[in-house]
């Protein structure tokens, strides 16, 4: 079974969405992430981490607000932002690291 650390340690760019099921802005991010995945395909892996289910992981990365988005490659955090983003802005950020 693949662990969180396995995923973020890959050579591929990984976008992590720390979210909560009760969070309105998190729900608004879902179609944005779907569209981003359609645009970028295999060049980007997107994973969602439920902060209520995985409290230890959220705490380890200092997540205090949801949604919090982070980009990783080779286990290194490249970018981080809390709050929902529109697709053009998120795509621009991700494209800077591809």
C-alpha positions in Angstrom: 0.0 0.0 0.0 1.3 3.4 -1.0 1.9 5.8 1.9 1.6 9.6 1.8 5.4 9.8 2.0 5.8 7.4 -0.9 3.5 9.6 -3.0 5.2 13.0 -2.2 8.7 11.5 -2.6 8.1 10.6 -6.3 10.0 12.3 -9.0 6.7 13.5 -10.4 5.0 16.7 -9.4 2.3 16.1 -6.7 -0.5 18.5 -5.7 -1.8 17.7 -2.3 -5.3 19.1 -1.3 -5.8 19.0 2.4 -9.5 19.3 2.8 -12.5 18.6 5.1 -15.9 17.2 4.0 -17.8 19.9 5.9 -15.8 22.8 4.2 -17.6 24.8 1.5 -14.5 26.2 -0.2 -13.0 22.6 -0.3 -16.1 21.5 -2.2 -15.7 24.4 -4.6 -12.1 23.2 -5.3 -13.2 19.8 -6.4 -14.2 20.8 -10.0 -11.1 23.0 -10.2 -8.9 20.0 -9.4 -10.8 17.8 -11.8 -10.3 20.4 -14.6 -6.6 20.8 -13.8 -6.1 17.0 -13.9 -7.8 16.9 -17.3 -5.5 19.7 -18.6 -2.3 18.2 -17.3 -2.9 14.5 -17.4 0.0 12.4 -16.3 2.3 15.4 -15.7 0.7 16.0 -12.3 -0.6 13.7 -9.6 -3.3 15.1 -7.4 -4.1 13.6 -4.0 -6.7 14.6 -1.5 -6.1 14.3 2.3 -9.1 14.5 4.6 -7.8 16.4 7.6 -10.4 14.8 9.9 -9.3 11.3 9.0 -5.6 12.0 8.7 -5.1 14.5 11.6 -1.5 13.4 12.2 -0.4 14.1 8.6 -2.2 17.4 8.6 -0.5 18.4 11.9 2.9 17.2 10.6 2.5 19.7 7.7 1.1 22.5 9.9 -2.3 22.6 8.2 -4.5 24.9 10.2 -7.0 26.0 7.5 -8.7 24.1 4.7 -8.4 23.9 1.9 -4.6 24.0 2.0 -2.8 23.1 -1.3 0.8 22.0 -1.5 3.1 21.0 -4.3 5.7 18.4 -3.8 8.5 16.8 -5.8 11.1 14.3 -4.5 9.7 14.8 -1.0 10.4 18.6 -1.1 7.6 21.1 -0.6 7.8 23.6 -3.5 4.7 25.7 -2.8 1.9 26.1 -0.4 -1.3 28.2 -0.1 -4.4 28.1 2.1 -7.8 28.9 0.6 -9.6 28.1 -2.6 -8.1 29.2 -5.9 -9.7 29.6 -9.4 -8.5 27.3 -12.1 -6.4 29.9 -14.1 -4.5 30.9 -10.9 -3.8 27.3 -9.8 -2.8 26.2 -13.3 -0.4 29.1 -13.5 1.3 28.1 -10.2 1.5 24.4 -11.2 2.9 25.2 -14.6 5.7 27.1 -13.0 6.9 23.8 -11.5 6.4 21.4 -14.4 
